[in-house]
Amino acid sequence: MEIQNLLIPELEHEVVLTEKFLRRIPKDKLDWRPHPKSMSIKQLGSHLAELPSWVLGTMSQDEMIMDEYKPPINDNVDEMIKTLKSAAKEAADSLKVANSEYDRKWKMIQGGQTVMEMPKYQVLRGMVLNQFPHHRAQLGVCLRLLNESVPATYGPSADEQ
């Protein structure tokens, strides 16, 4: 089986779920954060929206220098959704490669030191795609704390039964 035939549907599913969460962000609470050490909802939503670009980055290069990374910030929910959908299309296209490409090594570098090195498939599964449910869960807690409804993901939510 081609690895892309496993990863592309998973990516597409995660993007659909993520869009549901982004659409629940209250437009007047973008700067709200549950704790001073937490990201604001704007930062968290923007990060969720950019995650598909990490797929593209993993597949199109063999290393990422974290010192150069600047997280993009979207000004509003509509921009987040536009970013998510655009990045998802490019990400899915980047996954349309031979299985052997997934065996290529990928490195994360910070301060001139290799923080992580592993095959691209492991980066995609263990780091990139797992970021979606992790950060959606954070956003779900924010929504709950703001008395907003939390969408269903892999099963029903208390708000959508």
TIMARRO-491123 format. One record per residue (C-alpha): residue in three letters; x, y, z. Coordinates in steps of 0.05 Angstrom, whole numbers. Layout:
// residues N
- residu | east | north | up
- ALA | X | Y | Z
...
This chain:
// residues 161
- residu | east | north | up
- MET | 0 | 0 | 0
- GLU | 23 | 70 | -15
- ILE | 36 | 111 | 48
- GLN | 3 | 172 | 17
- ASN | -62 | 133 | 14
- LEU | -60 | 128 | 90
- LEU | -35 | 198 | 106
- ILE | -77 | 241 | 59
- PRO | -145 | 217 | 85
- GLU | -120 | 226 | 156
- LEU | -96 | 296 | 142
- GLU | -162 | 314 | 108
- HIS | -202 | 287 | 167
- GLU | -160 | 326 | 217
- VAL | -170 | 390 | 176
- VAL | -246 | 382 | 175
- LEU | -247 | 373 | 250
- THR | -200 | 431 | 260
- GLU | -243 | 477 | 218
- LYS | -303 | 460 | 262
- PHE | -263 | 483 | 323
- LEU | -237 | 546 | 291
- ARG | -308 | 567 | 271
- ARG | -328 | 564 | 345
- ILE | -276 | 616 | 366
- PRO | -313 | 678 | 391
- LYS | -291 | 737 | 348
- ASP | -289 | 783 | 409
- LYS | -243 | 736 | 450
- LEU | -183 | 729 | 403
- ASP | -136 | 759 | 455
- TRP | -163 | 717 | 513
- ARG | -118 | 665 | 545
- PRO | -134 | 618 | 602
- HIS | -67 | 631 | 637
- PRO | -10 | 681 | 628
- LYS | 35 | 625 | 603
- SER | -16 | 600 | 553
- MET | -23 | 622 | 481
- SER | -80 | 670 | 466
- ILE | -138 | 641 | 426
- LYS | -112 | 680 | 366
- GLN | -43 | 648 | 373
- LEU | -73 | 579 | 384
- GLY | -121 | 584 | 326
- SER | -67 | 611 | 280
- HIS | -22 | 553 | 300
- LEU | -76 | 503 | 285
- ALA | -88 | 536 | 218
- GLU | -14 | 532 | 200
- LEU | -4 | 458 | 219
- PRO | -15 | 431 | 148
- SER | 43 | 474 | 126
- TRP | 87 | 431 | 172
- VAL | 70 | 372 | 128
- LEU | 93 | 410 | 67
- GLY | 156 | 433 | 104
- THR | 172 | 362 | 125
- MET | 164 | 334 | 55
- SER | 198 | 391 | 17
- GLN | 261 | 399 | 60
- ASP | 306 | 354 | 100
- GLU | 314 | 399 | 161
- MET | 282 | 456 | 198
- ILE | 322 | 508 | 235
- MET | 278 | 528 | 293
- ASP | 318 | 592 | 306
- GLU | 288 | 619 | 241
- TYR | 216 | 598 | 256
- LYS | 166 | 654 | 268
- PRO | 95 | 631 | 280
- PRO | 46 | 665 | 234
- ILE | -12 | 702 | 267
- ASN | -79 | 709 | 233
- ASP | -120 | 771 | 250
- ASN | -187 | 736 | 251
- VAL | -223 | 669 | 246
- ASP | -237 | 676 | 171
- GLU | -162 | 684 | 158
- MET | -148 | 623 | 201
- ILE | -196 | 581 | 160
- LYS | -169 | 607 | 95
- THR | -98 | 591 | 118
- LEU | -119 | 522 | 141
- LYS | -153 | 504 | 75
- SER | -98 | 532 | 31
- ALA | -43 | 498 | 71
- ALA | -82 | 432 | 72
- LYS | -85 | 430 | -4
- GLU | -10 | 442 | -10
- ALA | 3 | 391 | 45
- ALA | -38 | 337 | 11
- ASP | -3 | 349 | -54
- SER | 65 | 344 | -20
- LEU | 47 | 274 | 6
- LYS | 38 | 247 | -65
- VAL | 107 | 217 | -69
- ALA | 138 | 148 | -73
- ASN | 142 | 109 | -8
- SER | 217 | 115 | -8
- GLU | 211 | 190 | 5
- TYR | 181 | 176 | 73
- ASP | 245 | 139 | 93
- ARG | 288 | 200 | 82
- LYS | 317 | 230 | 146
- TRP | 291 | 297 | 171
- LYS | 324 | 340 | 225
- MET | 301 | 394 | 272
- ILE | 358 | 441 | 290
- GLN | 360 | 494 | 344
- GLY | 420 | 534 | 366
- GLY | 463 | 496 | 317
- GLN | 446 | 430 | 352
- THR | 405 | 373 | 323
- VAL | 345 | 367 | 369
- MET | 313 | 310 | 332
- GLU | 328 | 267 | 271
- MET | 283 | 213 | 244
- PRO | 251 | 188 | 180
- LYS | 200 | 235 | 150
- TYR | 144 | 185 | 161
- GLN | 158 | 185 | 236
- VAL | 160 | 261 | 236
- LEU | 93 | 265 | 201
- ARG | 59 | 213 | 246
- GLY | 93 | 227 | 312
- MET | 101 | 302 | 310
- VAL | 60 | 336 | 256
- LEU | -7 | 300 | 252
- ASN | -9 | 290 | 327
- GLN | -7 | 366 | 335
- PHE | -78 | 371 | 309
- PRO | -114 | 335 | 366
- HIS | -66 | 362 | 418
- HIS | -80 | 435 | 401
- ARG | -154 | 424 | 386
- ALA | -160 | 397 | 456
- GLN | -127 | 460 | 483
- LEU | -176 | 502 | 442
- GLY | -234 | 459 | 467
- VAL | -215 | 475 | 539
- CYS | -213 | 549 | 521
- LEU | -281 | 544 | 489
- ARG | -309 | 509 | 550
- LEU | -280 | 562 | 597
- LEU | -313 | 616 | 554
- ASN | -380 | 578 | 557
- GLU | -377 | 565 | 482
- SER | -400 | 499 | 454
- VAL | -346 | 448 | 439
- PRO | -354 | 410 | 373
- ALA | -353 | 335 | 369
- THR | -288 | 304 | 344
- TYR | -279 | 229 | 346
- GLY | -345 | 219 | 382
- PRO | -400 | 263 | 409
- SER | -386 | 323 | 453
- ALA | -429 | 343 | 513
- ASP | -455 | 400 | 470
- GLU | -475 | 359 | 409
- GLN | -510 | 298 | 436
